[in-house]
Amino acid sequence: MSFSAERLRTLLGLADTELFLDVCVMEDRGSYIVERLSFRTPRNGAEIRGFLTRPPVNDGPRPAILYAHAHGGRYEIGANELLDGRPALLSPPGPVLAEHGFVTLCIDMPTFGERSIVRESAATKAALWYGGTLFGQMLSEQQAALTWLSMRNDVDPARIGMTGISMGATLSYFLAALDPRIAAIAHLCCYADFATLVATGAHDLHGHYLTIPGLLAETSTGEIAGLVAPRPQLICVGLDDPLTPPQAVERAHAATRAAYRAAGAERNLFLVAEPGIGHVETLTMREAVLAFLSHHLGTPVSG
């Protein structure tokens, strides 16, 4: 029997989570609106900061993006990446996505942003002791954010995509594998066959959060990305990135491509692999992501 999304959910220790909005402060920045959000989750009582960017004019339900922030050892950034960017990005993504017509939400992941008072290693160990994973907690909260985003009056729930770089990339394709509500994904700089990374020692470049006991005994990251099929998926990597070495990208892509071929959807799988590029976004990647999201999620509906 082939590997399933339900089995992935079990290995991750995913739990049902809800987000309830406590505070929303709006800020008009001219070409876009910022909503500064504060959520709470009844599951563990956590307060979760979020930011949302959107076009200034509400002219009907729009396509939306769930944006997952990166790691990069910069625990203080978190969701603020949407507004202020980070060194690996060309520029902050929130304003650009708003100017292209998208409503975009980003929330702090556990141990990042305003939640960085708890260290990643401590959170990972605690989750494992209780039979879960920190990555599973992250995905549970992203799924709750997806639910909240889909219920907004200015969002078309049938046109929600997901994107991110580095840790945000992994969150994107794992969540899309688990949740068919995500219509399309575009991810940067974290797609590789993890068994190959383990064999070469490159897995130790990843954070503790990405420890999922038993995963590689049953499946591969390329196969997990294949669970997204037949939905559109854009993969962007730099071939000089130690997290995405060519051999690991090729092995992952072979597995993902096989899944898309089996679904009759090879035309919906796209790869941008740039020689000489490390763990950074490039102009080619940025343009490819914006064109991909605009094409597959469509233009805003006029009200």
Helices and strands as residue ranges (DSSP letters): H 5-12, E 20-28, E 33-40, E 47-54, E 62-68, G 78-80, H 81-84, H 93-99, E 103-107, G 113-115, H 120-129, H 134-150, E 155-165, H 167-178, E 184-188, H 194-200, G 202-205, G 208-210, H 215-218, H 221-226, E 233-238, H 246-262, G 266-268, E 269-274, H 283-297
